[in-house]
Structures are given as C-alpha cells and as structure tokens.
Amino acid sequence: MKRTHHCNELRLENAGQEATLSGWVHSRRDLGGVIFIDVRDREGRTQLVFDPQESDPVLVETAGKLHSESVISVSGKVRQRPDDTENSKISTGQIEIVAAVIEVHNAAAVLPFQIDDPEAAAKVNEELRLQYRYLDLRRPEMAHNLRLRSKVATATRVFMDGEGFLEVETPTLFKSTPEGAREFLVPSRISHGEFYALPQSPQQFKQVLMCAGVDKYFQLARCYRDEDLRADRQPEFTQIDIEMSFIDREDIYALIEGLLKTIWKTALDYDVPTPFPRIAYREVMDRYGSDKPDTRYSMEIVDFTENFSTSGFKVFSGAVERGGVVKAINAKGFACVTQGEMESMSEIAKGLGAKGLAFIKVENGEWKSPIVKFFSDAEKADLTEKLNVEEGDLILFAADEWLNACEILGRIRQYAAGKLLEMGKLEIPADQFNFLWVIEFPLLAFDREMDRWFSSHHPFTSPVQEDAGKLQSDPKSVRGQHYDVVVNGVELGGGSIRIHQPELQKTVFEDLLKLSPEVTQARFGYMLEAFKYGCPPHGGIALGFDRLIALLCGADSIRDVIAFPKTAKGSCLMTDSPAAVEVKQLRDLHIDLKVAKQAE
C-alpha cells in the first residue's frame, strides 16, 4: 500500500476519490461500534471511519484494537463529513475517509506519557520527555519547531548565497586554545599523549580563509563548550558563522539586518524595521544595566550621582566620594511588593557585591523607607522630577562603582518587570521584536585575581582606529570594533572587525594579554604566519542559531528547538550518554583512569 496523499492534503474537492494514507494513530474513538481514528503524519491529521455497515467487520475489529501511535496505512473513499460533525481545528476537518483496507505496520505498546493532548503533554516531566525523545518529537508543537528550524536554515543559505557567500565546512577536530570556555578534548590514538579539541567556534579557521582569498564565508557551524548549562546553553550548539574581507562595521550591520529581516519574514511573516538602533556600551549600561536589554518596556535607570554628592545620607555621598555613582529606577506600580519579593531583590544586589538594597515605597501619599529621613527637600524634588514618582511606585537604588551599580539595577529591572508582568501591571507584547546593535565595547577588561588584562570579546578584535594609540598607555579606555545584535533581551550574536596586522596581533597577545612568546607561537603561530603573507582587512559575526529559533518558536528553552538535546548535567537520557568505554579502547589511547570505577 503506497500512500497517495499526506495527512493534511485532502479537502472537500477530493470527495469521491480513492486515497491511501500512512501514519500514526493519533487518537481512537468508539461510538456505538463505529470506530473513528485520526491518522497523523508530520503534515497533519485526517479522520478515518470504520463502520460495520460499510466496512469489513474484520477491518473494524482490527481498528478497534489499535493503541495510539500504532503505525498504519489505510485505503478508502474520501467523503464529506455529515452535518454538524466538521472539525474546524484541523485543515482536513470537512472530510473523512471511509476505510476499505488497513495494513498495520507496527502495533504500538502502551505509551509512557500521553502525546495527543497538548495540555497533558506540557505537564510531563522534561526528563521523561528526553528519555523518550522520539515520542516527544511526534507532538505537533515539537514537529513545528523542527520544521521551522529547517525552514530558517534554508532561508539563511538562500540569502547568503544571494549575497555572494561561499559555504565552507571547517574542521571539528582542532587544537586546544584554553583562553576561553572549557573545551572538550579528544585523545589521539596515533600521537600518544596528545589531544585534539572540539572547536568553541570556527574563529581562527574563518580568519585564515580570509587570508586564502575566500572573501565571503559562511557556515551553519557546530560548536562545543564544556561549561555549566542553562536554558540557553548546550554543550554542542549551532551558529550562523560569517566572515567578510575588505569591509567595515557598516557592511556587517547592513548584511545582518537584511538576513534577520528575511528570517523573520520567512518564519513569522513579520516585517522587521531597519536599520536597527545603535547604542554604545556605556550608554546601554547607564540606561538599562545590561548589554542585552529588553527595550519593549522602559523602567530606565537614572543617574543621581551629582544630586547626592553632598547628601546627608552617608551611604550615597560616601559612594560618590570614593569615585562611585548613585543610580535609581522607578518600578511603577510595584509599591505592593511583598516582603519575600523585597528579600529576593536584596539577594540579587548582595550577589553582585552590594551590602543591601535601598528603596522607597510611595503609598497613601507617603514615602515609606528608613532612608527618607536623611533626604533634603531638594533631593526629594530631584527624585520626583527625574523618575516621575507617583502613587504606588517603588524606587530602588544602587550606590557603588559604576559597572556594579549598573548591573545591580539591571538585574533588579528584569526581576521587577517579570513580577509586574505577572500582576498585569506591565505589558510586554510577545509578538513585538525590538532589535538593536550594542557597539563600542571596551576592548579589554582587567582581572584583579590574575592581575592582567583579558579580551572582553576575543583577542582577535581590532581596536577602534582613533583609540589604537592608547593600547599601551591607557588600555582601559580603548574601545573595540565589537558589536552585538540584541532582540527582546536576548543576545542573538556578536562579532567584530578583526586585527589583520601580525605586529598588532602579537602585541595584543604578548604585551596586553601577557602570553609568553612560546605560548603565542604554540597556540597562534600559524595565524601570525598566515598574516605575514598578505591578510586583507576583515570582520565577521556569529549568530546563535538555537537561540534564534527558540525566539521564533516562543520556546523558553533551546532544548525545545534541538532534536536531541542534553540535560542540564550534559547527559542524553535517550542514549544514556556519556558512558563508560571498554578497557581496550582506553589502552589504545594510552589512557589510564584514576577515578574510582563504579560497580557494574
């Protein structure tokens, strides 16, 4: 029995035709001896009818014994459904097939969880879903996510091809360069005691491709990082990796805006307005306390350093005297905050180094707070004017060094917005996408524990041209040609214009990052060598493909848009990996385990 149509294809105009469908039993209903079965494939569902008055009794009996998710093929005649039995929830809801022949390919056992009811499936423990991932992927919601992922991948390739890019696969067995996140190491059987590393990104290869004259490269690249996992992190992930020669930042902005506009139109029929706003790192931290802000709601941070520089409240004036700042936000309508919510916000502040969280509640025409008594009338007037203080508002403060104060209020802003959203006092449209570029990041950051500078992006980022002369004299003031594209509080990707001069790259490695000449040569010697033979100016970007798809699908976790993801502990419950290996395999690799062996 070869199928003639998929399960979302037949319509009223097909009535009277013979058809053969193949798929899974989505649901079965017995109405007085007449069996109704919804058969499902990845395209949709169609209702089958097994009626003793129209079908072979043996056929009806067979249908009546089928469990959900049994695999069948059925042939019969298409007919219009009787009046008042149409199903407007499915595209094939006006017709049904009167079954004449059935073939049971595989009779399914009782399922470990229900998948034909979206509400019931949503309540299933995620670990159980991951253990039986092949069942979970049959759910229409998950099938939709995989289909959209494929659709976006195709749209990306078509767009990039139209822009003149070559898709080039780079190696997944690389060398270890332990400056970034932890790497997955792969022992070599042939070179005893030596290891490959799985790449955290194709960064170095794509820069060498620019030296090779490829000019425009892209790849849907698989990358690996051995780090602790969160909802938006996996040990293996996919990114849209891009590099271009003879370009500047404006070329990257235009390309990515065009790509994302195409993707959103393809996936959601949503018109993304371009060009995207651009906000410098310093400004975005001052206003939102985050370099990936959600700008769909305001609640912006306001600076009060000058207003409180001579305040009678010594916590504020003392912070200013030490070179710090005083900042505040107005969580409008959040004066009803509970004690537990205040404690949660205080813990957020303490987790970032603050001693506590100063606040003012505006209730019943009064400012309620232990600190209000220290404020002058002028300071109160400044707060009222700058924050538009009204009845029911909650004012929250941070007094600390600049970056800490920004980050504290940035985290508090996100927390308060979430609570106000739950209470219905804040609207954040789910179908609105606010894109922006965050630009002009610091090229370097200082690690106090290691007493050295490190790259805030990566060591291949070129400094802003007008700041290049300050690399040795004032490195903290040097801005990098680094840019992040952000939407709704999610960093979709980041990139930079690269260093292409071997002397400057060597200076960054050895003079600023304090790598020894031997380490520089061992890790990056081949790149510096390639640069010596004519390397064009170049730059690029990488977009997190899994995060992007999760946004388009409205998924809370990237695990819901990856076919076979790992758990938060990095394991695959379906295949039970990672797992022990045979002693012979370890012997071939010249590896002797020192960890205690578990009992079999």
Stockholm file with secondary structure:
# STOCKHOLM 1.0

chainA/1-600         MKRTHHCNELRLENAGQEATLSGWVHSRRDLGGVIFIDVRDREGRTQLVFDPQESDPVLVETAGKLHSESVISVSGKVRQRPDDTENSKISTGQIEIVAAVIEVHNAAAVLPFQIDDPEAAAKVNEELRLQYRYLDLRRPEMAHNLRLRSKVATATRVFMDGEGFLEVETPTLFKSTPEGAREFLVPSRISHGEFYALPQSPQQFKQVLMCAGVDKYFQLARCYRDEDLRADRQPEFTQIDIEMSFIDREDIYALIEGLLKTIWKTALDYDVPTPFPRIAYREVMDRYGSDKPDTRYSMEIVDFTENFSTSGFKVFSGAVERGGVVKAINAKGFACVTQGEMESMSEIAKGLGAKGLAFIKVENGEWKSPIVKFFSDAEKADLTEKLNVEEGDLILFAADEWLNACEILGRIRQYAAGKLLEMGKLEIPADQFNFLWVIEFPLLAFDREMDRWFSSHHPFTSPVQEDAGKLQSDPKSVRGQHYDVVVNGVELGGGSIRIHQPELQKTVFEDLLKLSPEVTQARFGYMLEAFKYGCPPHGGIALGFDRLIALLCGADSIRDVIAFPKTAKGSCLMTDSPAAVEVKQLRDLHIDLKVAKQAE
#=GR chainA/1-600 SS CCCSSCTTCCCGGGTTCEEEEEEEEEEEEEETTEEEEEEEETTEEEEEEECTTTSCHHHHHHHHTCCTTCEEEEEEEEEECCTTCCCTTSTTTTEEEEEEEEEEEECCCCCSSCCSCHHHHHTSCHHHHHHTHHHHTTSHHHHHHHHHHHHHHHHHHHHHHHTTCEECCCCSSBCCCTTSSCCCEEECSSSTTCEEECCSCSHHHHHHHHHTTCCEEEEEEEEECCSCCCTTCCSEEEEEEEEEESCCHHHHHHHHHHHHHHHHHHHHCCCCCSSCCEEEHHHHHHHHSSSSCCTTSCCCCEECTTTTTTCSCHHHHHHHHTTCEEEEEEETTCTTCCHHHHHHHHHHHHHTTCSCCCEEEEETTEEECTTGGGCCHHHHHHHHHHHTCCTTCEEEEEEESHHHHHHHHHHHHHHHHHHHHHHTSSCCCTTCCCEEEEECCBSEEEETTTTEEEESSCTTBCBCGGGGGGTTTCGGGCBBSEEEEEETTEEEEEEEEBCCCHHHHHHIIIIISCCCHHHHHHHHHHHHHHHTTTCCCEEEEEEEHHHHHHHHHTCSSGGGGSSSCCCTTSCBTTTTBSCCCCHHHHHHTTCCCCSCCCCC
#=GC SS_cons         CCCSSCTTCCCGGGTTCEEEEEEEEEEEEEETTEEEEEEEETTEEEEEEECTTTSCHHHHHHHHTCCTTCEEEEEEEEEECCTTCCCTTSTTTTEEEEEEEEEEEECCCCCSSCCSCHHHHHTSCHHHHHHTHHHHTTSHHHHHHHHHHHHHHHHHHHHHHHTTCEECCCCSSBCCCTTSSCCCEEECSSSTTCEEECCSCSHHHHHHHHHTTCCEEEEEEEEECCSCCCTTCCSEEEEEEEEEESCCHHHHHHHHHHHHHHHHHHHHCCCCCSSCCEEEHHHHHHHHSSSSCCTTSCCCCEECTTTTTTCSCHHHHHHHHTTCEEEEEEETTCTTCCHHHHHHHHHHHHHTTCSCCCEEEEETTEEECTTGGGCCHHHHHHHHHHHTCCTTCEEEEEEESHHHHHHHHHHHHHHHHHHHHHHTSSCCCTTCCCEEEEECCBSEEEETTTTEEEESSCTTBCBCGGGGGGTTTCGGGCBBSEEEEEETTEEEEEEEEBCCCHHHHHHIIIIISCCCHHHHHHHHHHHHHHHTTTCCCEEEEEEEHHHHHHHHHTCSSGGGGSSSCCCTTSCBTTTTBSCCCCHHHHHHTTCCCCSCCCCC
//
